[in-house]
Amino acid sequence: MPRRATANVMSGARATTHLAGGELIRAFGVRCHAERSPFASTENARATEIVLPRRGIFVYEVQGDQVVADVATVIVIAPGDEYRVGHPVDGGDECVVLTAVPTVLEEVFATSRGRHGLRSPATQLALHHLASLGRMAVDPLQADEVGLELLERIARDISRGGTNSEPRMTDVARRQARSVKELLASDPTSAWPIGSLAGEVGCSPYHLARLFRRATGTSIHQYLLRLRLAIALGRLAQGETDLGRLAADLGFAHHSHFSASFRRIFGLTPTQARRSLTVSEWAEMSTFLTAGGRHAA
């Protein structure tokens, strides 16, 4: 969960490390060890931070608006925000937090609507591309260029609508959609029959399918697939080589189902993703990133 990012600092239940960056943009890894708990005390943001969860789930509340922060979500925290963070499940969470010089943020987000949204597949790739730079010998120019590409994609994501349509829904419908997102994010590798999900939040399957799509801009199945593939991308970036085990761990029926889904969403195979994110084959990754967004899982 977010706090003012400073490199290599341990504070309470949080540990922050510098991942990558240049003169304009910096990326930090923030690990929170908090277990299941209600909202903590209010915190005050001192600078703009862009929060992209990579593991786990927490709930972010600002000005009465609650956002389920999972591996498919991006949140922009602005200076002066008073916010609270709660943890609906055990296990803590890990995020990448981006900071940038104010002039860059003003230009990139000048026309963006909203403060949170769903990450596109291209944004997921760009995020891991930037995080991987910390393991490579790269110069600040390259890090800034990758960071600017990521910021541009994030600005598009939060401008698309999606979760920002929630205020037009009833309070009950918003709570039901958030509860379903919490359930999916708490155990994305399990099968989730829509009847079971509907029973958990107290509505009919038909009503749930409609309100979830309105709240998120996508179906429950596609949202779950987005969560699973985001986790897969993270494991591949860490060097995972056993694709059969990865597919089974994430709840896919078989290896070919996983590989086909991955390629359809990201535009490259799992093996290509691993190679591009773990070695200096930036030309290959740049080709995928500059080709435009893929299907929005």
C-alpha positions as CSV (number, residue, x, y, z in Angstrom):
1,M,0.0,0.0,0.0
2,P,1.2,3.5,-0.7
3,R,3.3,5.9,1.3
4,R,5.7,8.6,0.3
5,A,8.3,6.6,-1.6
6,T,12.0,6.8,-0.5
7,A,14.6,4.3,-1.6
8,N,15.6,1.4,0.6
9,V,13.6,2.3,3.7
10,M,12.0,-0.1,6.2
11,S,9.1,1.4,8.2
12,G,6.8,-0.6,10.3
13,A,5.0,-3.2,8.2
14,R,6.3,-1.7,4.9
15,A,9.5,-2.1,3.1
16,T,10.4,0.1,0.2
17,T,13.2,-0.4,-2.4
18,H,14.3,1.5,-5.4
19,L,13.7,-0.5,-8.6
20,A,14.6,1.7,-11.5
21,G,14.5,5.3,-12.8
22,G,16.2,8.1,-14.5
23,E,16.2,11.9,-14.0
24,L,12.4,12.3,-14.5
25,I,10.8,9.1,-13.3
26,R,11.5,6.7,-10.5
27,A,10.0,3.3,-9.7
28,F,9.9,1.8,-6.2
29,G,8.9,-1.6,-4.9
30,V,6.7,-1.4,-1.8
31,R,6.0,-4.5,0.2
32,C,3.4,-4.4,3.0
33,H,3.3,-7.2,5.5
34,A,-0.1,-6.3,7.1
35,E,-2.6,-9.1,7.6
36,R,-6.4,-8.9,7.4
37,S,-7.5,-5.7,9.1
38,P,-10.1,-2.9,8.8
39,F,-9.2,0.6,7.5
40,A,-6.2,2.1,9.2
41,S,-5.8,5.7,10.3
42,T,-6.0,8.4,7.7
43,E,-2.8,9.3,5.8
44,N,-1.9,12.5,3.9
45,A,-0.3,12.3,0.5
46,R,2.6,14.7,0.1
47,A,3.3,14.1,-3.6
48,T,1.7,12.5,-6.6
49,E,2.2,8.7,-6.5
50,I,1.0,6.2,-9.1
51,V,0.3,2.8,-7.4
52,L,0.3,-0.4,-9.4
53,P,-0.2,-3.6,-7.2
54,R,1.8,-6.6,-8.3
55,R,0.6,-9.1,-5.6
56,G,-2.2,-9.3,-3.1
57,I,-5.1,-6.9,-2.5
58,F,-6.0,-3.9,-0.4
59,V,-8.8,-1.4,-0.4
60,Y,-8.0,2.3,-0.9
61,E,-10.5,4.9,0.3
62,V,-10.3,8.6,-0.6
63,Q,-13.1,11.2,-0.2
64,G,-15.6,8.4,0.5
65,D,-14.7,6.5,-2.7
66,Q,-13.4,2.9,-2.2
67,V,-11.2,1.2,-4.8
68,V,-10.3,-2.5,-4.7
69,A,-6.5,-2.4,-5.5
70,D,-5.5,-5.6,-7.2
71,V,-3.0,-6.7,-9.9
72,A,-5.4,-5.4,-12.6
73,T,-5.7,-1.9,-11.1
74,V,-3.9,1.5,-11.2
75,I,-4.5,4.3,-8.7
76,V,-3.3,7.9,-8.8
77,I,-2.8,9.6,-5.5
78,A,-2.6,13.4,-5.6
79,P,-0.9,15.8,-3.2
80,G,-3.2,16.7,-0.3
81,D,-5.3,13.5,-0.6
82,E,-6.4,12.1,2.7
83,Y,-6.8,8.4,2.4
84,R,-7.1,5.2,4.3
85,V,-6.1,1.6,3.5
86,G,-7.7,-1.6,4.6
87,H,-6.8,-5.2,4.1
88,P,-9.7,-7.6,3.4
89,V,-7.5,-10.7,3.3
90,D,-4.3,-12.0,4.9
91,G,-0.9,-12.1,3.1
92,G,0.0,-8.5,2.6
93,D,0.6,-7.0,-0.8
94,E,3.4,-5.7,-3.1
95,C,3.2,-2.7,-5.4
96,V,5.2,-0.6,-7.8
97,V,4.9,3.0,-6.9
98,L,5.9,5.6,-9.6
99,T,7.0,9.1,-8.9
100,A,7.9,11.8,-11.4
101,V,8.8,15.4,-11.6
102,P,5.7,17.6,-11.5
103,T,6.1,19.1,-15.0
104,V,6.0,15.6,-16.5
105,L,2.9,14.6,-14.5
106,E,1.1,17.8,-15.5
107,E,1.7,17.2,-19.2
108,V,1.0,13.5,-19.2
109,F,-2.2,13.6,-17.2
110,A,-3.5,17.0,-18.4
111,T,-6.5,15.5,-20.2
112,S,-7.0,12.4,-18.1
113,R,-10.3,11.7,-16.4
114,G,-10.6,9.8,-13.2
115,R,-8.1,8.7,-10.6
116,H,-8.1,4.9,-11.0
117,G,-8.8,2.3,-13.6
118,L,-8.0,-1.1,-15.1
119,R,-4.6,-1.6,-16.5
120,S,-4.5,-2.6,-20.2
121,P,-2.3,-5.5,-21.3
122,A,0.2,-3.0,-22.9
123,T,0.4,-1.2,-19.5
124,Q,1.2,-4.5,-17.8
125,L,4.0,-5.2,-20.2
126,A,5.4,-1.7,-19.9
127,L,5.3,-1.9,-16.1
128,H,7.4,-5.1,-16.0
129,H,9.7,-3.7,-18.7
130,L,10.4,-0.7,-16.4
131,A,10.8,-2.9,-13.3
132,S,13.2,-5.2,-15.1
133,L,15.5,-2.3,-15.9
134,G,16.8,-2.4,-12.4
135,R,18.4,-5.8,-13.1
136,M,20.1,-4.5,-16.2
137,A,22.9,-2.1,-16.9
138,V,20.9,0.7,-18.5
139,D,21.4,4.5,-18.6
140,P,19.0,7.0,-17.1
141,L,17.8,8.1,-20.6
142,Q,16.5,4.6,-21.4
143,A,14.8,4.3,-18.0
144,D,13.1,7.7,-18.5
145,E,11.9,6.8,-21.9
146,V,10.4,3.5,-20.7
147,G,8.9,5.3,-17.7
148,L,7.3,8.0,-20.0
149,E,5.8,5.2,-22.1
150,L,4.3,3.6,-19.0
151,L,2.9,6.9,-17.8
152,E,1.3,7.6,-21.1
153,R,-0.4,4.2,-21.1
154,I,-1.6,4.7,-17.5
155,A,-3.1,8.0,-18.5
156,R,-5.1,6.3,-21.2
157,D,-6.2,3.5,-18.8
158,I,-7.7,5.9,-16.3
159,S,-9.4,8.0,-19.0
160,R,-11.3,5.0,-20.5
161,G,-14.1,5.1,-17.9
162,G,-14.4,1.6,-16.5
163,T,-14.3,1.8,-12.8
164,N,-14.9,5.5,-13.0
165,S,-18.5,4.8,-14.0
166,E,-19.2,3.5,-10.5
167,P,-20.5,6.8,-9.1
168,R,-23.5,6.4,-11.5
169,M,-24.5,3.2,-9.8
170,T,-26.4,2.7,-6.5
171,D,-24.4,2.3,-3.3
172,V,-25.6,-1.3,-3.0
173,A,-24.5,-2.2,-6.6
174,R,-21.1,-0.5,-6.0
175,R,-20.6,-2.6,-2.8
176,Q,-21.6,-5.8,-4.6
177,A,-19.1,-5.1,-7.5
178,R,-16.3,-4.3,-5.0
179,S,-17.1,-7.5,-3.0
180,V,-16.8,-9.6,-6.1
181,K,-13.5,-8.0,-7.1
182,E,-12.2,-8.7,-3.5
183,L,-13.3,-12.4,-3.8
184,L,-11.7,-12.8,-7.2
185,A,-8.5,-11.1,-6.2
186,S,-8.2,-13.0,-2.9
187,D,-8.1,-16.3,-4.8
188,P,-7.7,-15.8,-8.6
189,T,-6.6,-19.4,-9.2
190,S,-9.9,-21.0,-8.1
191,A,-13.0,-21.7,-10.2
192,W,-15.7,-19.1,-9.4
193,P,-19.2,-20.1,-10.6
194,I,-21.3,-17.1,-11.1
195,G,-24.0,-18.6,-9.0
196,S,-21.7,-18.9,-6.0
197,L,-20.4,-15.3,-6.5
198,A,-24.0,-14.0,-6.7
199,G,-24.9,-15.8,-3.5
200,E,-21.9,-14.3,-1.7
201,V,-23.0,-10.8,-2.5
202,G,-26.8,-11.3,-2.3
203,C,-28.1,-10.9,-5.8
204,S,-29.1,-13.0,-8.8
205,P,-26.5,-14.2,-11.3
206,Y,-28.2,-12.1,-14.0
207,H,-28.1,-8.9,-11.9
208,L,-24.5,-9.6,-10.9
209,A,-23.3,-10.0,-14.5
210,R,-24.9,-6.7,-15.5
211,L,-23.7,-4.6,-12.5
212,F,-20.2,-6.0,-12.7
213,R,-19.8,-5.1,-16.3
214,R,-21.1,-1.7,-15.6
215,A,-18.7,-1.2,-12.7
216,T,-15.6,-2.5,-14.5
217,G,-16.3,-2.3,-18.2
218,T,-15.6,-6.0,-18.6
219,S,-17.2,-9.4,-17.7
220,I,-16.4,-11.4,-14.5
221,H,-14.7,-14.1,-16.6
222,Q,-12.5,-11.5,-18.4
223,Y,-11.7,-9.8,-15.1
224,L,-10.5,-13.1,-13.6
225,L,-8.5,-13.8,-16.7
226,R,-6.9,-10.4,-16.4
227,L,-5.9,-11.2,-12.8
228,R,-4.4,-14.6,-13.7
229,L,-2.4,-13.3,-16.7
230,A,-1.1,-10.4,-14.6
231,I,0.2,-12.9,-12.1
232,A,1.6,-15.0,-14.9
233,L,3.5,-12.0,-16.4
234,G,5.1,-11.3,-13.0
235,R,6.3,-14.9,-12.6
236,L,7.7,-14.9,-16.1
237,A,9.5,-11.7,-15.4
238,Q,11.1,-13.4,-12.4
239,G,12.4,-16.2,-14.8
240,E,9.7,-18.9,-14.5
241,T,10.5,-21.6,-17.1
242,D,8.0,-24.4,-16.3
243,L,4.9,-23.2,-18.3
244,G,2.9,-26.4,-17.5
245,R,3.3,-25.8,-13.8
246,L,2.5,-22.1,-14.2
247,A,-0.7,-22.9,-16.1
248,A,-1.8,-25.4,-13.4
249,D,-0.9,-23.0,-10.6
250,L,-3.1,-20.3,-12.1
251,G,-6.1,-22.5,-12.7
252,F,-5.9,-22.9,-16.5
253,A,-7.2,-26.2,-17.9
254,H,-3.9,-27.0,-19.6
255,H,-0.7,-25.5,-20.9
256,S,-2.0,-24.8,-24.4
257,H,-5.1,-23.0,-23.0
258,F,-2.8,-20.7,-20.9
259,S,-0.4,-20.0,-23.8
260,A,-3.2,-19.2,-26.2
261,S,-4.9,-16.9,-23.7
262,F,-1.5,-15.2,-22.9
263,R,-0.7,-14.6,-26.6
264,R,-4.2,-13.4,-27.4
265,I,-4.0,-10.7,-24.7
266,F,-0.4,-9.7,-24.7
267,G,0.5,-10.3,-28.4
268,L,3.5,-12.5,-27.6
269,T,4.0,-16.0,-26.2
270,P,4.9,-16.6,-22.6
271,T,8.4,-17.7,-23.7
272,Q,8.9,-14.4,-25.6
273,A,7.7,-12.4,-22.6
274,R,10.1,-14.2,-20.3
275,R,13.1,-13.7,-22.6
276,S,12.4,-10.1,-23.2
277,L,11.9,-9.3,-19.5
278,T,14.9,-11.2,-18.2
279,V,17.6,-10.4,-20.7
280,S,18.6,-7.3,-22.7
281,E,16.3,-7.9,-25.7
282,W,14.7,-4.5,-25.5
283,A,14.3,-4.2,-29.2
284,E,11.9,-7.2,-29.2
285,M,9.9,-5.8,-26.2
286,S,9.8,-2.3,-27.7
287,T,8.2,-3.7,-30.8
288,F,5.3,-5.1,-28.8
289,L,4.9,-2.0,-26.7
290,T,4.9,0.4,-29.6
291,A,2.5,-1.8,-31.7
292,G,-0.4,-0.4,-29.6
293,G,-2.6,-1.9,-27.0
294,R,-3.8,-5.5,-27.4
295,H,-7.2,-6.8,-26.5
296,A,-8.3,-5.5,-23.2
297,A,-8.7,-8.8,-21.3
